Amino acid sequence: MRLETLMILLAVLSGPAAALSAARPDGDGPYLVVIPPWRAPEAVIRRAGGWPIGPTDPPLATLAAGNAPDFVARLRSVGAWLVLDQAKMSWICGDPT
């Protein structure tokens, strides 16, 4: 029974997760950056040429900013799993605009 529940949950969540991972940030920062839990978020963001702006000790995601025009691509190249701009963050939080 547990395996079936897990498979159903995985199926239900895979659609939204795939849509978010395919979303390309098109706005200016700050960006929500999801980083693997075994990596240091501040180090990943700094390697991409940016700086963290909070939270200070994130378990999985943090906000970051950077001046480089290719900052989002740099974040992904150094290990970020997902990068969302302000519009995508607002959508996740339920803002209809």
Gaussian input, Z-matrix of N, CA and C with variables (Angstrom, degrees):
# hf/3-21g

backbone

0 1
 N
 C     1     B1
 C     2     B2     1     A1
 N     3     B3     2     A2     1     D1
 C     4     B4     3     A3     2     D2
 C     5     B5     4     A4     3     D3
 N     6     B6     5     A5     4     D4
 C     7     B7     6     A6     5     D5
 C     8     B8     7     A7     6     D6
 N     9     B9     8     A8     7     D7
 C    10    B10     9     A9     8     D8
 C    11    B11    10    A10     9     D9
 N    12    B12    11    A11    10    D10
 C    13    B13    12    A12    11    D11
 C    14    B14    13    A13    12    D12
 N    15    B15    14    A14    13    D13
 C    16    B16    15    A15    14    D14
 C    17    B17    16    A16    15    D15
 N    18    B18    17    A17    16    D16
 C    19    B19    18    A18    17    D17
 C    20    B20    19    A19    18    D18
 N    21    B21    20    A20    19    D19
 C    22    B22    21    A21    20    D20
 C    23    B23    22    A22    21    D21
 N    24    B24    23    A23    22    D22
 C    25    B25    24    A24    23    D23
 C    26    B26    25    A25    24    D24
 N    27    B27    26    A26    25    D25
 C    28    B28    27    A27    26    D26
 C    29    B29    28    A28    27    D27
 N    30    B30    29    A29    28    D28
 C    31    B31    30    A30    29    D29
 C    32    B32    31    A31    30    D30
 N    33    B33    32    A32    31    D31
 C    34    B34    33    A33    32    D32
 C    35    B35    34    A34    33    D33
 N    36    B36    35    A35    34    D34
 C    37    B37    36    A36    35    D35
 C    38    B38    37    A37    36    D36
 N    39    B39    38    A38    37    D37
 C    40    B40    39    A39    38    D38
 C    41    B41    40    A40    39    D39
 N    42    B42    41    A41    40    D40
 C    43    B43    42    A42    41    D41
 C    44    B44    43    A43    42    D42
 N    45    B45    44    A44    43    D43
 C    46    B46    45    A45    44    D44
 C    47    B47    46    A46    45    D45
 N    48    B48    47    A47    46    D46
 C    49    B49    48    A48    47    D47
 C    50    B50    49    A49    48    D48
 N    51    B51    50    A50    49    D49
 C    52    B52    51    A51    50    D50
 C    53    B53    52    A52    51    D51
 N    54    B54    53    A53    52    D52
 C    55    B55    54    A54    53    D53
 C    56    B56    55    A55    54    D54
 N    57    B57    56    A56    55    D55
 C    58    B58    57    A57    56    D56
 C    59    B59    58    A58    57    D57
 N    60    B60    59    A59    58    D58
 C    61    B61    60    A60    59    D59
 C    62    B62    61    A61    60    D60
 N    63    B63    62    A62    61    D61
 C    64    B64    63    A63    62    D62
 C    65    B65    64    A64    63    D63
 N    66    B66    65    A65    64    D64
 C    67    B67    66    A66    65    D65
 C    68    B68    67    A67    66    D66
 N    69    B69    68    A68    67    D67
 C    70    B70    69    A69    68    D68
 C    71    B71    70    A70    69    D69
 N    72    B72    71    A71    70    D70
 C    73    B73    72    A72    71    D71
 C    74    B74    73    A73    72    D72
 N    75    B75    74    A74    73    D73
 C    76    B76    75    A75    74    D74
 C    77    B77    76    A76    75    D75
 N    78    B78    77    A77    76    D76
 C    79    B79    78    A78    77    D77
 C    80    B80    79    A79    78    D78
 N    81    B81    80    A80    79    D79
 C    82    B82    81    A81    80    D80
 C    83    B83    82    A82    81    D81
 N    84    B84    83    A83    82    D82
 C    85    B85    84    A84    83    D83
 C    86    B86    85    A85    84    D84
 N    87    B87    86    A86    85    D85
 C    88    B88    87    A87    86    D86
 C    89    B89    88    A88    87    D87
 N    90    B90    89    A89    88    D88
 C    91    B91    90    A90    89    D89
 C    92    B92    91    A91    90    D90
 N    93    B93    92    A92    91    D91
 C    94    B94    93    A93    92    D92
 C    95    B95    94    A94    93    D93
 N    96    B96    95    A95    94    D94
 C    97    B97    96    A96    95    D95
 C    98    B98    97    A97    96    D96
 N    99    B99    98    A98    97    D97
 C   100   B100    99    A99    98    D98
 C   101   B101   100   A100    99    D99
 N   102   B102   101   A101   100   D100
 C   103   B103   102   A102   101   D101
 C   104   B104   103   A103   102   D102
 N   105   B105   104   A104   103   D103
 C   106   B106   105   A105   104   D104
 C   107   B107   106   A106   105   D105
 N   108   B108   107   A107   106   D106
 C   109   B109   108   A108   107   D107
 C   110   B110   109   A109   108   D108
 N   111   B111   110   A110   109   D109
 C   112   B112   111   A111   110   D110
 C   113   B113   112   A112   111   D111
 N   114   B114   113   A113   112   D112
 C   115   B115   114   A114   113   D113
 C   116   B116   115   A115   114   D114
 N   117   B117   116   A116   115   D115
 C   118   B118   117   A117   116   D116
 C   119   B119   118   A118   117   D117
 N   120   B120   119   A119   118   D118
 C   121   B121   120   A120   119   D119
 C   122   B122   121   A121   120   D120
 N   123   B123   122   A122   121   D121
 C   124   B124   123   A123   122   D122
 C   125   B125   124   A124   123   D123
 N   126   B126   125   A125   124   D124
 C   127   B127   126   A126   125   D125
 C   128   B128   127   A127   126   D126
 N   129   B129   128   A128   127   D127
 C   130   B130   129   A129   128   D128
 C   131   B131   130   A130   129   D129
 N   132   B132   131   A131   130   D130
 C   133   B133   132   A132   131   D131
 C   134   B134   133   A133   132   D132
 N   135   B135   134   A134   133   D133
 C   136   B136   135   A135   134   D134
 C   137   B137   136   A136   135   D135
 N   138   B138   137   A137   136   D136
 C   139   B139   138   A138   137   D137
 C   140   B140   139   A139   138   D138
 N   141   B141   140   A140   139   D139
 C   142   B142   141   A141   140   D140
 C   143   B143   142   A142   141   D141
 N   144   B144   143   A143   142   D142
 C   145   B145   144   A144   143   D143
 C   146   B146   145   A145   144   D144
 N   147   B147   146   A146   145   D145
 C   148   B148   147   A147   146   D146
 C   149   B149   148   A148   147   D147
 N   150   B150   149   A149   148   D148
 C   151   B151   150   A150   149   D149
 C   152   B152   151   A151   150   D150
 N   153   B153   152   A152   151   D151
 C   154   B154   153   A153   152   D152
 C   155   B155   154   A154   153   D153
 N   156   B156   155   A155   154   D154
 C   157   B157   156   A156   155   D155
 C   158   B158   157   A157   156   D156
 N   159   B159   158   A158   157   D157
 C   160   B160   159   A159   158   D158
 C   161   B161   160   A160   159   D159
 N   162   B162   161   A161   160   D160
 C   163   B163   162   A162   161   D161
 C   164   B164   163   A163   162   D162
 N   165   B165   164   A164   163   D163
 C   166   B166   165   A165   164   D164
 C   167   B167   166   A166   165   D165
 N   168   B168   167   A167   166   D166
 C   169   B169   168   A168   167   D167
 C   170   B170   169   A169   168   D168
 N   171   B171   170   A170   169   D169
 C   172   B172   171   A171   170   D170
 C   173   B173   172   A172   171   D171
 N   174   B174   173   A173   172   D172
 C   175   B175   174   A174   173   D173
 C   176   B176   175   A175   174   D174
 N   177   B177   176   A176   175   D175
 C   178   B178   177   A177   176   D176
 C   179   B179   178   A178   177   D177
 N   180   B180   179   A179   178   D178
 C   181   B181   180   A180   179   D179
 C   182   B182   181   A181   180   D180
 N   183   B183   182   A182   181   D181
 C   184   B184   183   A183   182   D182
 C   185   B185   184   A184   183   D183
 N   186   B186   185   A185   184   D184
 C   187   B187   186   A186   185   D185
 C   188   B188   187   A187   186   D186
 N   189   B189   188   A188   187   D187
 C   190   B190   189   A189   188   D188
 C   191   B191   190   A190   189   D189
 N   192   B192   191   A191   190   D190
 C   193   B193   192   A192   191   D191
 C   194   B194   193   A193   192   D192
 N   195   B195   194   A194   193   D193
 C   196   B196   195   A195   194   D194
 C   197   B197   196   A196   195   D195
 N   198   B198   197   A197   196   D196
 C   199   B199   198   A198   197   D197
 C   200   B200   199   A199   198   D198
 N   201   B201   200   A200   199   D199
 C   202   B202   201   A201   200   D200
 C   203   B203   202   A202   201   D201
 N   204   B204   203   A203   202   D202
 C   205   B205   204   A204   203   D203
 C   206   B206   205   A205   204   D204
 N   207   B207   206   A206   205   D205
 C   208   B208   207   A207   206   D206
 C   209   B209   208   A208   207   D207
 N   210   B210   209   A209   208   D208
 C   211   B211   210   A210   209   D209
 C   212   B212   211   A211   210   D210
 N   213   B213   212   A212   211   D211
 C   214   B214   213   A213   212   D212
 C   215   B215   214   A214   213   D213
 N   216   B216   215   A215   214   D214
 C   217   B217   216   A216   215   D215
 C   218   B218   217   A217   216   D216
 N   219   B219   218   A218   217   D217
 C   220   B220   219   A219   218   D218
 C   221   B221   220   A220   219   D219
 N   222   B222   221   A221   220   D220
 C   223   B223   222   A222   221   D221
 C   224   B224   223   A223   222   D222
 N   225   B225   224   A224   223   D223
 C   226   B226   225   A225   224   D224
 C   227   B227   226   A226   225   D225
 N   228   B228   227   A227   226   D226
 C   229   B229   228   A228   227   D227
 C   230   B230   229   A229   228   D228
 N   231   B231   230   A230   229   D229
 C   232   B232   231   A231   230   D230
 C   233   B233   232   A232   231   D231
 N   234   B234   233   A233   232   D232
 C   235   B235   234   A234   233   D233
 C   236   B236   235   A235   234   D234
 N   237   B237   236   A236   235   D235
 C   238   B238   237   A237   236   D236
 C   239   B239   238   A238   237   D237
 N   240   B240   239   A239   238   D238
 C   241   B241   240   A240   239   D239
 C   242   B242   241   A241   240   D240
 N   243   B243   242   A242   241   D241
 C   244   B244   243   A243   242   D242
 C   245   B245   244   A244   243   D243
 N   246   B246   245   A245   244   D244
 C   247   B247   246   A246   245   D245
 C   248   B248   247   A247   246   D246
 N   249   B249   248   A248   247   D247
 C   250   B250   249   A249   248   D248
 C   251   B251   250   A250   249   D249
 N   252   B252   251   A251   250   D250
 C   253   B253   252   A252   251   D251
 C   254   B254   253   A253   252   D252
 N   255   B255   254   A254   253   D253
 C   256   B256   255   A255   254   D254
 C   257   B257   256   A256   255   D255
 N   258   B258   257   A257   256   D256
 C   259   B259   258   A258   257   D257
 C   260   B260   259   A259   258   D258
 N   261   B261   260   A260   259   D259
 C   262   B262   261   A261   260   D260
 C   263   B263   262   A262   261   D261
 N   264   B264   263   A263   262   D262
 C   265   B265   264   A264   263   D263
 C   266   B266   265   A265   264   D264
 N   267   B267   266   A266   265   D265
 C   268   B268   267   A267   266   D266
 C   269   B269   268   A268   267   D267
 N   270   B270   269   A269   268   D268
 C   271   B271   270   A270   269   D269
 C   272   B272   271   A271   270   D270
 N   273   B273   272   A272   271   D271
 C   274   B274   273   A273   272   D272
 C   275   B275   274   A274   273   D273
 N   276   B276   275   A275   274   D274
 C   277   B277   276   A276   275   D275
 C   278   B278   277   A277   276   D276
 N   279   B279   278   A278   277   D277
 C   280   B280   279   A279   278   D278
 C   281   B281   280   A280   279   D279
 N   282   B282   281   A281   280   D280
 C   283   B283   282   A282   281   D281
 C   284   B284   283   A283   282   D282
 N   285   B285   284   A284   283   D283
 C   286   B286   285   A285   284   D284
 C   287   B287   286   A286   285   D285
 N   288   B288   287   A287   286   D286
 C   289   B289   288   A288   287   D287
 C   290   B290   289   A289   288   D288

   B1=1.4569
   B2=1.5273
   B3=1.3091
   B4=1.4623
   B5=1.5142
   B6=1.3244
   B7=1.4583
   B8=1.5205
   B9=1.3204
   B10=1.4660
   B11=1.5235
   B12=1.3084
   B13=1.4655
   B14=1.5230
   B15=1.3025
   B16=1.4560
   B17=1.5251
   B18=1.3077
   B19=1.4648
   B20=1.5230
   B21=1.3114
   B22=1.4667
   B23=1.5216
   B24=1.3066
   B25=1.4617
   B26=1.5230
   B27=1.3011
   B28=1.4556
   B29=1.5241
   B30=1.3122
   B31=1.4637
   B32=1.5262
   B33=1.3277
   B34=1.4663
   B35=1.5264
   B36=1.3286
   B37=1.4594
   B38=1.5159
   B39=1.3128
   B40=1.4632
   B41=1.5214
   B42=1.3189
   B43=1.4623
   B44=1.5250
   B45=1.3436
   B46=1.4644
   B47=1.5267
   B48=1.3217
   B49=1.4668
   B50=1.5257
   B51=1.3193
   B52=1.4625
   B53=1.5280
   B54=1.3182
   B55=1.4658
   B56=1.5221
   B57=1.3169
   B58=1.4584
   B59=1.5196
   B60=1.3144
   B61=1.4641
   B62=1.5235
   B63=1.3195
   B64=1.4618
   B65=1.5290
   B66=1.3288
   B67=1.4666
   B68=1.5239
   B69=1.3024
   B70=1.4565
   B71=1.5250
   B72=1.3197
   B73=1.4594
   B74=1.5246
   B75=1.3158
   B76=1.4556
   B77=1.5234
   B78=1.3117
   B79=1.4522
   B80=1.5202
   B81=1.3030
   B82=1.4549
   B83=1.5221
   B84=1.3250
   B85=1.4545
   B86=1.5091
   B87=1.2907
   B88=1.4527
   B89=1.5256
   B90=1.3029
   B91=1.4542
   B92=1.5143
   B93=1.3209
   B94=1.4539
   B95=1.5165
   B96=1.3231
   B97=1.4573
   B98=1.5292
   B99=1.3403
   B100=1.4669
   B101=1.5172
   B102=1.3213
   B103=1.4578
   B104=1.5246
   B105=1.3331
   B106=1.4643
   B107=1.5293
   B108=1.3321
   B109=1.4690
   B110=1.5272
   B111=1.3143
   B112=1.4678
   B113=1.5239
   B114=1.3373
   B115=1.4579
   B116=1.5279
   B117=1.3127
   B118=1.4685
   B119=1.5342
   B120=1.3365
   B121=1.4667
   B122=1.5254
   B123=1.3136
   B124=1.4638
   B125=1.5297
   B126=1.3118
   B127=1.4665
   B128=1.5280
   B129=1.3342
   B130=1.4661
   B131=1.5213
   B132=1.3279
   B133=1.4642
   B134=1.5266
   B135=1.3035
   B136=1.4730
   B137=1.5332
   B138=1.3435
   B139=1.4689
   B140=1.5278
   B141=1.3223
   B142=1.4607
   B143=1.5251
   B144=1.3270
   B145=1.4558
   B146=1.5109
   B147=1.3311
   B148=1.4597
   B149=1.5071
   B150=1.3029
   B151=1.4573
   B152=1.5357
   B153=1.3338
   B154=1.4681
   B155=1.5225
   B156=1.3415
   B157=1.4631
   B158=1.5260
   B159=1.3198
   B160=1.4540
   B161=1.5090
   B162=1.2933
   B163=1.4574
   B164=1.5251
   B165=1.2993
   B166=1.4616
   B167=1.5189
   B168=1.3179
   B169=1.4659
   B170=1.5290
   B171=1.3425
   B172=1.4664
   B173=1.5267
   B174=1.3294
   B175=1.4554
   B176=1.5312
   B177=1.3354
   B178=1.4585
   B179=1.5314
   B180=1.3215
   B181=1.4663
   B182=1.5172
   B183=1.3206
   B184=1.4596
   B185=1.5201
   B186=1.3048
   B187=1.4578
   B188=1.5174
   B189=1.3310
   B190=1.4588
   B191=1.5173
   B192=1.3238
   B193=1.4592
   B194=1.5207
   B195=1.3089
   B196=1.4593
   B197=1.5157
   B198=1.3138
   B199=1.4583
   B200=1.5238
   B201=1.3099
   B202=1.4607
   B203=1.5283
   B204=1.3336
   B205=1.4665
   B206=1.5313
   B207=1.3105
   B208=1.4636
   B209=1.5293
   B210=1.3219
   B211=1.4584
   B212=1.5285
   B213=1.3226
   B214=1.4661
   B215=1.5267
   B216=1.3153
   B217=1.4700
   B218=1.5218
   B219=1.3076
   B220=1.4666
   B221=1.5278
   B222=1.3326
   B223=1.4623
   B224=1.5231
   B225=1.3035
   B226=1.4689
   B227=1.5235
   B228=1.3254
   B229=1.4655
   B230=1.5298
   B231=1.3249
   B232=1.4666
   B233=1.5271
   B234=1.3320
   B235=1.4473
   B236=1.5064
   B237=1.3369
   B238=1.4625
   B239=1.5260
   B240=1.3070
   B241=1.4577
   B242=1.5146
   B243=1.3262
   B244=1.4616
   B245=1.5146
   B246=1.3295
   B247=1.4599
   B248=1.5222
   B249=1.3391
   B250=1.4630
   B251=1.5184
   B252=1.3304
   B253=1.4597
   B254=1.5362
   B255=1.3248
   B256=1.4594
   B257=1.5224
   B258=1.3162
   B259=1.4640
   B260=1.5215
   B261=1.3130
   B262=1.4675
   B263=1.5347
   B264=1.3459
   B265=1.4647
   B266=1.5243
   B267=1.3340
   B268=1.4668
   B269=1.5211
   B270=1.3348
   B271=1.4611
   B272=1.5247
   B273=1.3350
   B274=1.4593
   B275=1.5147
   B276=1.3376
   B277=1.4610
   B278=1.5110
   B279=1.3353
   B280=1.4576
   B281=1.5106
   B282=1.3181
   B283=1.4566
   B284=1.5286
   B285=1.3225
   B286=1.4703
   B287=1.5191
   B288=1.3152
   B289=1.4615
   B290=1.4983
   A1=111.10
   A2=118.30
   A3=120.91
   A4=111.62
   A5=117.41
   A6=120.98
   A7=110.99
   A8=117.01
   A9=120.14
   A10=110.79
   A11=116.85
   A12=120.95
   A13=110.70
   A14=116.44
   A15=120.70
   A16=111.02
   A17=117.63
   A18=121.34
   A19=111.45
   A20=117.53
   A21=121.05
   A22=109.91
   A23=116.54
   A24=120.82
   A25=111.02
   A26=117.00
   A27=121.47
   A28=111.30
   A29=116.90
   A30=121.08
   A31=111.68
   A32=116.56
   A33=120.87
   A34=111.33
   A35=117.35
   A36=121.02
   A37=114.00
   A38=118.51
   A39=119.57
   A40=112.48
   A41=118.71
   A42=121.19
   A43=112.43
   A44=118.05
   A45=118.74
   A46=113.38
   A47=116.77
   A48=119.31
   A49=110.70
   A50=117.28
   A51=120.60
   A52=110.90
   A53=117.19
   A54=120.36
   A55=110.95
   A56=117.41
   A57=120.47
   A58=111.85
   A59=116.83
   A60=118.41
   A61=111.45
   A62=117.50
   A63=120.62
   A64=111.87
   A65=116.50
   A66=120.41
   A67=110.10
   A68=115.77
   A69=121.26
   A70=108.74
   A71=117.95
   A72=119.95
   A73=110.08
   A74=116.12
   A75=119.41
   A76=112.71
   A77=116.90
   A78=119.93
   A79=111.65
   A80=114.27
   A81=119.89
   A82=108.75
   A83=115.71
   A84=121.78
   A85=111.21
   A86=118.34
   A87=125.44
   A88=111.49
   A89=115.00
   A90=122.61
   A91=109.50
   A92=115.27
   A93=120.63
   A94=106.04
   A95=116.40
   A96=121.62
   A97=108.69
   A98=115.83
   A99=121.61
   A100=107.01
   A101=115.22
   A102=122.52
   A103=108.40
   A104=118.34
   A105=119.64
   A106=110.89
   A107=117.10
   A108=120.28
   A109=114.14
   A110=118.60
   A111=120.47
   A112=112.42
   A113=117.81
   A114=121.71
   A115=109.54
   A116=116.90
   A117=121.62
   A118=108.51
   A119=118.06
   A120=120.61
   A121=113.46
   A122=117.16
   A123=119.45
   A124=110.95
   A125=117.13
   A126=120.89
   A127=111.18
   A128=117.30
   A129=120.92
   A130=110.29
   A131=116.40
   A132=120.74
   A133=110.62
   A134=117.55
   A135=120.35
   A136=111.36
   A137=117.75
   A138=120.22
   A139=111.06
   A140=116.92
   A141=121.23
   A142=111.88
   A143=117.38
   A144=120.85
   A145=114.28
   A146=117.15
   A147=120.29
   A148=111.88
   A149=114.94
   A150=120.95
   A151=108.70
   A152=116.07
   A153=119.39
   A154=110.15
   A155=115.64
   A156=119.26
   A157=111.51
   A158=117.91
   A159=121.10
   A160=110.39
   A161=119.30
   A162=128.51
   A163=111.76
   A164=115.72
   A165=119.03
   A166=114.13
   A167=118.46
   A168=121.01
   A169=109.24
   A170=117.00
   A171=119.42
   A172=112.30
   A173=116.98
   A174=119.47
   A175=112.86
   A176=117.77
   A177=119.77
   A178=113.39
   A179=118.35
   A180=120.90
   A181=110.44
   A182=114.69
   A183=120.45
   A184=108.89
   A185=116.18
   A186=121.24
   A187=108.50
   A188=115.02
   A189=119.94
   A190=109.47
   A191=115.09
   A192=121.91
   A193=108.37
   A194=115.08
   A195=120.52
   A196=109.90
   A197=116.65
   A198=121.32
   A199=114.04
   A200=118.06
   A201=120.86
   A202=110.52
   A203=117.48
   A204=119.46
   A205=112.97
   A206=117.41
   A207=121.04
   A208=111.79
   A209=116.94
   A210=121.84
   A211=112.16
   A212=117.33
   A213=120.66
   A214=110.37
   A215=117.62
   A216=120.95
   A217=110.61
   A218=116.35
   A219=119.97
   A220=111.04
   A221=116.79
   A222=120.33
   A223=110.54
   A224=115.88
   A225=119.60
   A226=111.50
   A227=116.43
   A228=119.09
   A229=112.77
   A230=117.18
   A231=119.50
   A232=112.93
   A233=117.44
   A234=119.11
   A235=118.97
   A236=119.70
   A237=119.71
   A238=109.50
   A239=116.55
   A240=120.84
   A241=111.63
   A242=116.77
   A243=121.78
   A244=108.72
   A245=116.48
   A246=121.86
   A247=107.13
   A248=116.43
   A249=121.82
   A250=110.11
   A251=116.03
   A252=120.05
   A253=109.62
   A254=116.31
   A255=121.13
   A256=112.65
   A257=117.67
   A258=120.57
   A259=111.10
   A260=117.19
   A261=120.79
   A262=110.89
   A263=116.22
   A264=119.46
   A265=109.72
   A266=117.20
   A267=121.08
   A268=110.57
   A269=116.50
   A270=120.49
   A271=110.61
   A272=117.17
   A273=121.15
   A274=110.71
   A275=116.84
   A276=121.35
   A277=113.02
   A278=117.65
   A279=120.86
   A280=115.33
   A281=119.09
   A282=121.44
   A283=107.99
   A284=117.86
   A285=120.16
   A286=115.35
   A287=119.74
   A288=120.02
   A289=112.08
   D1=-38.67
   D2=-179.15
   D3=-64.92
   D4=-39.06
   D5=-179.86
   D6=-63.95
   D7=-41.47
   D8=178.22
   D9=-63.08
   D10=-42.58
   D11=178.77
   D12=-63.01
   D13=-42.52
   D14=178.42
   D15=-63.51
   D16=-42.07
   D17=179.66
   D18=-65.75
   D19=-39.37
   D20=177.55
   D21=-65.38
   D22=-44.87
   D23=178.65
   D24=-61.08
   D25=-43.24
   D26=178.19
   D27=-62.50
   D28=-42.27
   D29=178.93
   D30=-64.22
   D31=-41.02
   D32=-179.05
   D33=-68.02
   D34=-39.34
   D35=-176.46
   D36=-84.72
   D37=-17.66
   D38=-175.85
   D39=-69.27
   D40=-31.91
   D41=179.27
   D42=-63.60
   D43=-56.85
   D44=177.77
   D45=-61.12
   D46=-36.43
   D47=179.11
   D48=-65.22
   D49=-40.79
   D50=178.33
   D51=-65.83
   D52=-40.19
   D53=179.06
   D54=-63.91
   D55=-41.96
   D56=179.57
   D57=-68.65
   D58=-38.52
   D59=-178.53
   D60=-70.91
   D61=-25.81
   D62=178.34
   D63=-83.49
   D64=-15.58
   D65=-178.22
   D66=-67.91
   D67=129.83
   D68=178.60
   D69=-100.81
   D70=122.88
   D71=177.33
   D72=-59.78
   D73=132.14
   D74=-179.86
   D75=-123.13
   D76=-0.74
   D77=179.77
   D78=-105.59
   D79=-177.74
   D80=175.46
   D81=-82.01
   D82=165.50
   D83=179.53
   D84=-67.49
   D85=175.70
   D86=7.12
   D87=-74.98
   D88=160.95
   D89=-179.88
   D90=-116.59
   D91=144.51
   D92=170.75
   D93=-88.78
   D94=120.68
   D95=-175.46
   D96=-115.07
   D97=119.68
   D98=176.81
   D99=-96.67
   D100=122.33
   D101=-173.94
   D102=-123.13
   D103=141.61
   D104=178.69
   D105=-54.11
   D106=142.80
   D107=-176.24
   D108=-64.04
   D109=-18.52
   D110=-179.86
   D111=-88.92
   D112=1.03
   D113=178.09
   D114=-109.46
   D115=150.36
   D116=177.76
   D117=-81.53
   D118=115.23
   D119=-176.28
   D120=-56.33
   D121=-44.69
   D122=-178.46
   D123=-61.95
   D124=-40.15
   D125=-179.79
   D126=-65.30
   D127=-41.47
   D128=178.75
   D129=-62.88
   D130=-45.78
   D131=-178.11
   D132=-65.74
   D133=-42.49
   D134=179.45
   D135=-66.25
   D136=-37.30
   D137=177.07
   D138=-62.92
   D139=-28.22
   D140=178.81
   D141=-83.27
   D142=-4.91
   D143=178.11
   D144=93.18
   D145=18.34
   D146=-179.60
   D147=-120.22
   D148=-165.46
   D149=179.09
   D150=-143.80
   D151=143.59
   D152=177.66
   D153=-75.99
   D154=146.44
   D155=177.70
   D156=-122.82
   D157=4.45
   D158=173.31
   D159=140.00
   D160=164.13
   D161=-15.84
   D162=-65.45
   D163=166.24
   D164=-172.20
   D165=-75.89
   D166=-30.65
   D167=-179.94
   D168=-132.96
   D169=71.63
   D170=-173.19
   D171=-77.24
   D172=143.14
   D173=176.19
   D174=-78.74
   D175=-29.34
   D176=-176.07
   D177=-147.28
   D178=-32.51
   D179=-176.41
   D180=-137.18
   D181=151.81
   D182=178.29
   D183=-146.93
   D184=165.28
   D185=175.49
   D186=-93.44
   D187=141.43
   D188=-178.04
   D189=-142.55
   D190=157.81
   D191=175.70
   D192=-137.76
   D193=156.52
   D194=178.20
   D195=-161.79
   D196=152.27
   D197=-177.30
   D198=-91.43
   D199=-20.55
   D200=-175.79
   D201=-66.76
   D202=139.39
   D203=179.19
   D204=-64.69
   D205=-24.23
   D206=179.28
   D207=-104.74
   D208=29.21
   D209=-176.03
   D210=-58.97
   D211=-42.06
   D212=-179.33
   D213=-63.88
   D214=-44.17
   D215=177.91
   D216=-63.18
   D217=-38.55
   D218=178.24
   D219=-64.31
   D220=-41.64
   D221=178.25
   D222=-58.74
   D223=-45.51
   D224=-179.86
   D225=-65.75
   D226=-36.74
   D227=-177.86
   D228=-70.82
   D229=-23.15
   D230=179.21
   D231=-99.60
   D232=8.02
   D233=170.27
   D234=120.93
   D235=1.94
   D236=178.02
   D237=-69.23
   D238=135.51
   D239=178.78
   D240=-77.65
   D241=-38.76
   D242=-173.57
   D243=-149.65
   D244=138.74
   D245=176.93
   D246=-131.84
   D247=121.87
   D248=-179.14
   D249=-119.24
   D250=139.09
   D251=176.12
   D252=-86.57
   D253=-176.42
   D254=-175.79
   D255=-62.67
   D256=-39.08
   D257=-179.08
   D258=-64.01
   D259=-42.23
   D260=179.52
   D261=-69.08
   D262=-36.58
   D263=177.52
   D264=-64.33
   D265=-42.04
   D266=179.01
   D267=-62.03
   D268=-40.49
   D269=-179.74
   D270=-63.01
   D271=-42.49
   D272=179.16
   D273=-62.87
   D274=-36.52
   D275=-177.97
   D276=-81.17
   D277=-0.91
   D278=175.67
   D279=93.42
   D280=12.29
   D281=177.25
   D282=-77.26
   D283=120.21
   D284=-175.97
   D285=-73.95
   D286=-6.98
   D287=-176.50
   D288=-81.09

